[in-house]
Amino acid sequence: MTLRMTTYIIVGLTFAIYIGIAFWARAKTTSDFYVAGKGVHPVLNGMATAADWMSAASFISMAGLIAFMGYDACVYLMGWTGGYVLLAMMLAPYLRKFGKFTVPEFIGDRYYSQGARITAVICLIICSITYVIGQMKGIGVAFSRVLEVDFSTGLFCGMAVVFIYAVMGGMKGITYTQIAQYCVLIFAYTVPAIFIAFQLTGNPIPQLALGSHLTDGSGMYLLEKLNKICIELGFASYTAQKWTTWNVFLLTISLMVGTAGLPHVIMRFFTVPKVRDARFSTGWALVFISILYTTAPAVGAMARSNLMHTIQTGPVGSPTGNLLYADRPSWFTNWEKTGLLKWEDKNGDGRIQYYGNNPGFDKKAETWGWRGNEMVKVDRDIMVLANPEIANLPFWVIALVAAGGIAAALSTAAGLLLAIASSISHDLLKGVFTKGINEKQELTYGRISMTVAIIVAGYLGLNPPGFAAQVVALAFGLAASSIFPVLMMGIFSKRMNRAGAIAGMLTGIGTTLLYIFLYKGWFFIKGTAPLADNPDGWMLGINPQSFGAVGALLNFVVAFLVSRATAPPPEHIQALVEDIRIPKGAGTAVSH
């Protein structure tokens, strides 16, 4: 059986499972649509949360960034996992105790203001749309490879699948679909990692293989050999820190507080029966997430090692030391079809030269001594999906990875789209502008909102401002600067009022958006270029992905100053805040 047919069978079976579950558990009431009837077991909710969390950025893109960035990319691991601890301790149980459907609903009630609720909806939509762009990039990468078509065609096919099961199922359908998707994606991620770890080091445990000796007879450790090859080819050492410590710190903080401020993640904790279950769900989610996150560094290192070894098949500088383009392996040809891998013969010798920019290299000489990078495009987001092919693993393993990548992208896209739909139908329409609509009309508006969001995110996904994980990091920065501070102050500060909350949210989201647009470009308008998309042009050397921490600080400061200059909240609101913080974790949630 061919690779294509094997892939079609495995991916087709997973699709049948997802769509079947979506129709079996389709939402019939608004409670089903928004919070799955508040009846999900904490272990199952933890698994669904893990699938919701481990998006295309985690499955497809994170290991790809680690493969090319090395040590610096591990900041994503620290920030995203640390954020879950923050979420479990500081937000999840209190928000569940409040007992509402959505984050904007909590903000509107806590700050006794429709204006605060509307502002929260705007912030939520901006964060979620940015996040979905990253998922659409991952969906396009996965589908383009599976169908062997160009990236844009793959993206449109993925949008159609998201529409079928996310729009129909609501939170109830999405929850049980995500449980199935977690099983698929974690199996798909770990199985090839075990194969390749054993192939390279003889150790089948990827986490241990990362620090093990290679079986190639060199007597070197995996990372030691990878460092050596990178330096010889003109790249920086794989394990060296290349970012400034300042940026590493700010990005870690931005990802942590962004995690705790993401509406689609917080919504998951409204689906459990009790307040105590919200905290347990977070703990289980961390367990399920850690399986992938502790494997990712090994996958990234092994992917980079396999890529360079395949292209550079002999000693550097030798006429037989570079791969002939005519002899390129099938995986190379397959990914060329997607447009995400491109080669240009810059010196006309028919060989693939893949070097860095070592001083003294003659880039202009039309001789074998010319050294440069003829791999003009190697999209980081292909590395996890391509790695099993590069390592010549069995077809069923390669097909399984493709199914896992699709599962990861679809699961998070569905959660995000539901967050957008609920904020529009429940918070804006029923909560503010058309309060008289019935439950059926609210469901209809929610599904229409989700459909529009799919179209908008798909269009923006055709021209994203970076790789999937980088786009997601921008979304985290936006959530960190807008949603997280107002939730924290709403729970732990009785003095915080509506004026302070609105001013803080607008300041945080406004400054962060401005910084991103200045230094990443107006990515949704083709042909525009960033003002200064390089470290030398960044304000105080702050990476646009790291600015969310600064935006959050500005949010806190402005909110504090404005609240002190205006009237305190009414007495019943202060009593409400006090009631939320009373630790009644074992009891059933009380709705206000």
C-alpha positions, 0 to 999 in steps of 0.5 A: 500500500502506498504512503498516500493511500495509507494516509488517506485511510488513517486520516479518514478514519479519524475524521469519521470519529470526530464528525460522528462524535460531533453529531452524537453530542451536538448541542441542543440547548444554550447550556450544551452549546456554551458549557457542555451542560456543566457535566464533564468529569474533571479527568475528561475535561483535563484531557479535552483541555489538553487537546484544546491547548495543544494546538498547531503551535504545540504539535506542529510548530513548537518543535520546528522552532526548537529545531531551528532556534535551539535553546532560545525556543525552549522559552515557549515550554517554560511560559506555556506550562508555567501559565497553567500553574498560574491559571490553576491557582489564581483564576480557574476555581474562582471563575467557576464559582462565579458560575457564568457562561463566558469571560465577558459575562463575568467582567460585565457583572463584576464591573457592573458595566455593559461598557466593560463587557463590550470592551472585554468582547472586543479584546477577546475577539482580537486575541482569539482571531489572532490565535486562530490565524496560527491554527489555520496556518497549521491546518493548511500545512497538514492538509497540503501535505496529506492531499499533496496540494499547495498550502492555500488549497489545503487551508480551504479544505481544513476550513470546511472540516472545521465548519462541519464539526465545530459549528454543529457541535458547540461546546458539548460536541467539541469537548468529546471530540477533543478527548478523541483528538487528544488520544490521536495527537499524543499517540501520533507525537510520541510513537515516531519520537520513540522510533527516531530516538531508538534509531539515533541513540538506541534509547527508545525514551525521547526525553532520555535520548536527548542526552544519550550517545549516538549509535553512529560510532562517533562516541558523541552525545546527540546535542554535542554532535548537533552543535558540531554540525551547526558550527561547521556549516556556519550556523550558531551553536544549537545549545547557545542562547542567542536571544537576550536574557531580557527578551527571554524573561519578558516572553516567558512572563507574556506567555504565562499570563497570556495562558491564564487570560485566554478565554477559550481555555478559561471557558473549559473550567465552566464545564465541570460540575463543581468548583473543586473540579475546576482545579483538578481539571487543571492538574490533569490537563498539566499531566496530559500536556507534559507528555508532549511538552517533555518530548518536544525538545527531543523531537526538535533536536532529532528533526534538525539533525536528520534534516542536515544529515540528509542534505549534507551527505558527506564532508563539507567542501567535498564535491561528493559532500552535497546532495544532488538535486536530481537524487533528492529523496521522496520526502523532499519532493513531497514537501516541494509540492506544498510550496513550504520547501523551496530550493534554488540552484544559485551556483548552477552545480545541481547540488543542494548546498545548505550552509550558514554565513560563516565569515570568509565564505565566498558567496559569489564565486561560481565554483565548488568553493561557493558556500551559501544557503540554497534552501531558500524556504524551509518553513519551520512548521513542516519539521514535525510532519516531515521528520518521520519521512526523513527518517524513513519510518513505516508509512503508517507512522508517517500517516499517523503524524499527519492525522495528529497534526490535523487533530491538534490544529482542529481541536484548538481552532474549534475551541477558539471559534466557540469563544468568539461565537459565544462572545458575540451571540451571548455577550453582545447580542443577548447580553446588550443589544437584543436581550429579548431573543430566545434560546433557539435564536441565540444558538443560530446567531452563535453558529453564524458568528462561528462561520464568519470567524472561520472565513475571516481567520482562513483569509488571514491564515493565507498570509500569517505574520510568522510561523504558527507558534510565533503567531500564537505567541502574539495572541498570548501577548494580546491576552496577557495585556488585556484579559488577564489583569482585569480578571486578576483585579476583579477577583482579588481587589474589591476597590477596582471599579469599572472605570479602572477596568475599562481604561486598563483593558484599552491601554493594554490591548491598544499599546500591544497592538500598536507595537505588533503592527509597527514591528511585524507589519500590517500582515492582513494587507498584502504588500505592506512591510514592517517598520523595523522587523529586526532586533536593532529596530525594536524599542528597548530591544523588546521582541514583539512576541514579548511585549504582552508583558509590558502591555499587562504592566501598563494595564495594571498601572492605568487601572490602579490609577484610574480606580483610585481617582474615581468612585469605588464600586457599590457595596454589593459588588464588593460583597460579591468579590469577597464571596467569590474568594471564600474557599468552598471548593467542595461544594456545588458552584453558586450562580449569581 
